[in-house]
């Protein structure tokens, strides 16, 4: 089966997300936006990187954040369990499409994101995911949370990103309050 078939299967799985963004299932929309960022970050991306970027929120709604404890520990546990859930879901799709065991193992490694900074593809996946966060979730958070808190959140996000991705973040169309948070986070990061 072709790469396009597997990408379509990821989109089909994410079509069931009950959360919407601009009238579309959120996970599917975020996967497609991440693919668009990947085209700017790494136009010659491997098939495995293309798959994990598209699947970076695969079936994410099935593990609700509200089902985990409040606070940082609960958040980190939710993230870890989601990464494993996404890796298993993508592996299943790939097996259904006769993808090689080596490719399946590689996507599991990439989705775990344990080699950030030391593996170029893991870094690119993180960059695409962070750019999608800034594009789709950032402004609603700026509207709900205090400026100083958002500056801390965005500084942590920028810290995980490559210089190329940080530069691309400046191309996202943001309102004045979000631009101010992004600018202050960049200053905080440079200290």
N, C-alpha and C positions, 0 to 999 in steps of 0.2 A: 504494500500500500504506500501511497505517496505522502510526503510531508503535508501537502494541502489537505489530504483526507484526515490526517491526525489533527491538524489545526481546526478543521471543520467539526470534528468530534468534540474537541475542547469547547468550541463555541456552543455546540448543541448541549453539552452538559451544563454550561454556564447560563444557558437560556432559561433555566428553571429558577434562577435567583429571584426571590420575591422582592428584593430591594431594587429600586429603580434609580436611574440617573438619566435625566432628559428623556424619560419615557421608555428607556431600554433597561434590560436586566443589568444590574451594576457590575457583577463579576465579568460578564461578557464584554461590556463596554470598556471596563478597565483593562481587560486582556487585549482588546483591539487597540486601545490607546498606547499600551505598553509596546505593542508591535510597531506602532508608528514611531515611538521614541527609539526603539531598537534600530530602525532604518537610519536614524541620524547618528546613533552611537556606534554602531558596528554593522555597516551595510553588507559585509561578507560573513555574517554570523553563521555559525554551525547550525545544522538542523536541531541539535539538542538545545542550543541556546534559544532558538526560535520557539521551540516548544515550551520551555520553562517560562519564558517571558510571557507568552500567551496564557499560560496556566498559573501564573503567580498568585491568583486568587481563586483557583479552581475549587468550586463547591464550597467556598469559604462560609457561606451562610449556614451550612450544616452544623458548624461549631460556633454557636453564638457567644459573643464576648460576655453577655450577661449570665452565662452558665458557669463562669469562672469567678473566683474571688476578686473583690475590688483591690485596687492598689497595683503597685509595680509587679509583685510576685505573681498575682493572678493574670496580669496582662502578659507577662513573659511566658507563663505556662500556656495560655491561650495561643500565643504566637507559635511556640514550639509544637504544640499539638496540631495547629493548622498546617504548619510546614509538612509534618508527617502525613497528615490527612491528604494534602495536595499531592505529595509524592506518591502515595498509594493510589490515588485516583488517576493520576497521569500514567503511572506504570500499568494500571489496568487497561486504560485506553490504548496505550502503546502495544500491550500484549494482544489486544483484540485486533490491532492493525499490523500484526506480525513484525513488529520492530525488534531489533536485535537485543539480546540481553545486555550487551555492552552499552548500547544507547540508553536502555532503561536504567542501568546502574549510574550512568553519567547524569541523567536528569535528576535522579535521587540525590546525588551529591550536590548538584547545583541548587536544587530547591532547599536543601538543608542550610545553605549559605554559611557554612562553617569556614570557608576559605576566603572570606572577604579580604581584599587587598593582595592576597598571594595567588589568586586564580583570576585571570583577566575576565573570564566568562562569568564567574560569580559576581565580580565587581560590576560588570555590565548589567546583569540581572538586577542587582541592587539599585543601580543608577536608574534603570527604566521604572522600577517599582516606586522609587522616591519621586521621580518626575510625575508619575501618575497620581501619587498622593498629593503633590503640590497642585496639580491640575484639577483634581476632582474632589478632594476632601479638605483642602487647606482653607479656602475662603469660608465655608460653613463653620469651621472650628474657630477662625478669627472672630466671627460674629458672636460666638458663644463664650469664648474664654478670654481672660485678661491678656492684655498685650505682653506683659512680662512672661507669663506662662507660655504663651505661643512662641515668643522669642527663644525660650529654652528648648521647646519641642523642635522648632525649625533648626536651631543650631545643632541639635543632635542628629537631625536628618541630614543636614549639610555635611556634617563630619563623616558620615558613611558614604558620601558621594565623591566621585572623581572630579577633578578640575573641569573636565569637559562637560560633565553633567551639571555642575554648578553654573557654568556659563549658559547652558541650555535653559536652566531654570529661569534665567533672566528674560527669556523669550516668551514665557507664559503670560497671558493677558490676565493681570490681577488688578483688583481695585486698590485705591490709595491705602487703606488700612493694611491690606495684605502685603503691599509693596513695602510699607514701613516695617512690618514684622520681618520680612525677608531681608531688608537692608540691615536692620538691627541685629538679626541673627548672624549675618555675614561678618559684621563688626565683632560680635561676641566670639565667633569662631576664630577670628584672626588674632585674638589676644592670647 
